[in-house]
Amino acid sequence: MNKITNTTPNLTEKNIDKIAELFPQVVTEKEGEDGVPTRSVDFDALRQALSDSLVEGADERYRLDWPGKRASLLKANMPIAKTLRPDRASSVEFDTTENVFIEGDNFEALKILQESYLGKVKMIYIDPPYNTGKDFVYSDNFTQDKAEYDEEIEAVDEEGNKMFHENTRTNPRFHSDWLSMMYERLTIARDLLKDDGVIFISIDDNEIHNLRKICDEIFGESNFIANFLWKKKGTSTNVQGAQVSPQTEYVLCFSKCQSEIINLRQTLPEDRSYPFKDEDGDFRKTVIEKKSTGAYDRASMKFEILGVKPREGKRWQIGEDKAKELESKNRFIVEDGVVKLKIYKHEDTISTSAQPTLLLEHGSTQVGQSEVDEVMGGSYFDTPKPTKLLRHLLSIASKPDSLILDFFSGSATTAHAVMAQNAEDGGNRKFIMVQLAEETPEGSEASKAGYRTIAELGRERIRRAASKIKTDYADKLAERESPLDTGFRAYTVADTAFLDVEKHPSELEQGRLLELANNIKNDRTPEDLLTQVMLGLGLTLDLPIETKQVGTNTVFYVAHNALVACFDEAIPTTLIDEMAKCQPLQVAFKDGSFGSDDALINAETHLKRLSPDTILSVI
């Protein structure tokens, strides 16, 4: 039986597991603050094991340090007692969409998503605060109690909700605060990327030097792809106190694993011919030989494919391992002694090893402003990114079925661009947007129009952009095999649904034992509990959810049988019989739905008899 916990995964424990696999001799125990022994790493022993490569102690070395860096990394690894709560009222087509919009602290959102979306995101784009001296950033003081520091800088309101603080240049931790904020978020974001995934980060001159250094550390210098230079405006403007008027910004790009990415790519023109067809679809053929040079004139590039070696003076363009993989998939054709590769229409791209780093004709801040103003019917955002820039990044770094993440969603340009790109090329990309419920400035056009937060504005922009896209691309959408997904499931970051009922015997009072019988907060709905269980079991938020009435019980079916759950107060045997019919992979109940431990054990035994491979989880 599996017990769903009330916190996100403990990455420190997972890292210790990985170290233990490589160096079991360095893992030991130490006494925790509560007197209970816990696993830890003997770093002296680890230094000895790595003595030939580790830089010791305070020796000088190349690195970027700032006050709070180590604590920021610790924070990224520690679990948090947070979850997501569905918000159907703010959603669009909740039951059918595969897109997600999360309102809340993006650090907490990333922590919550890390188990379900580990290695699943193809492309991340973020447009974070540039740290211009006027931006607002999250505050973390790592030398005093967090609650005390939040109160000191008024980082929480009267109801305990988080607020921004203005990071002015008079702040002695001006760069440190910004670096800590970015470092801990990028550390988690890296783990969400697929092996062939990439991240794009918009930034200007204020922090480009520091951002490049922390990305080198988090992603690895070898995974740096490019620092694109985007022309954000066509003319110079007078900026008070500035020596020059900058017309450009940067889009820094890193990969998760450079070896998995041959080149960034761009979509082919629509008039490309695909004259052949087989069971896998329309395809064209291309020769996989290339003229040899001295550097490549070696035996390793002269192996046989379908019994054929490359012609004199030629070599294969692919390695032997890749060739064997493609050969096993029947991707080669031999014509007149020449080996050719099938290139299918649905995967065809132009290799762009010469992809320009100068983005001169990809929209401007003025274009972005006009786009939002037109869609929203008012000027609610300052300098939003244009969809043309985002669509270019999508075209070179994503595939038609890719998952796209933006955890500084802001005006939701990324979501707009994803929907427009799907409408243009027939794709089914999905997006996850994350935006803090930052209040719109008092007296602003957005505030006057009734928009209380930036998150509200972002969701409304997606709704209106979807309507415009359906009109602009009506002809293409009519030809799609599947409808264009323009909806989104809205969620909010919230405290865990679980009450803290785990008490030391010395803390228990006889008269309060009954208060601890229920471990679920009273304000949580069954759908709230389902979301927490899905995240706890590593299921993604885009999976279809069907709700059925079985007798008097409400049962949730996630992706048919990936998870079947019921959180009613009583679980009869007949309900277990019905749930077992689809041979679910996972079944979940409330611990309190069973009158006793014996009843729970009997239910598990009964389920195992009907569906032996099903895993039972309780909350």
Secondary structure, DSSP 4 states (H G I P E B T S, - for coil): -EE--SS---HHHHHHHHHHHH-GGGEEEEE-TTS-EEEEE-HHHHHHHTTTTPPPTT---S----TTHHHHHHHHHS--SEEEEE-GGG-BSTTT---EEEES-HHHHHHHHTTTTTT-EEEEEE------SS-EE----TTS-HHHHHHHTT-B-TTS-B--EE--TTSTTHHHHHHHHHHHHHHHHHHHEEEEEEEEEEE-TTTHHHHHHHHHHHH-GGGEEEEEEEE--SS----TT-SS---EEEEEEEES-GGG-S--EEEPPTT----EEETTEEEEEEE-EEE--GGG-SGGG---BTTBPPPTTEEESS-HHHHHHHHHTT-EEEETTEEEEEEEGGG-EEE-TT--SEE-SS--HHHHHHHHHHHHTS---SSPPPHHHHHHHHHHH--TT-EEEESS-TTTHHHHHHHHHHHHH----EEEEEE--PBPPTTSHHHHTT--BHHHHHHHHHHHHHHHHHHHTHHHHHT-SS-----BEEEEEEE-SB------GGG--GGGGGGGS--B-TT--HHHHHHHHHHHTT--TTS-EEEEEETTEEEEEETTTTEEE---S---HHHHHHHHTT--SEEEE-GGGSSSHHHHHHHHHHHHHH-TTPEEEE-
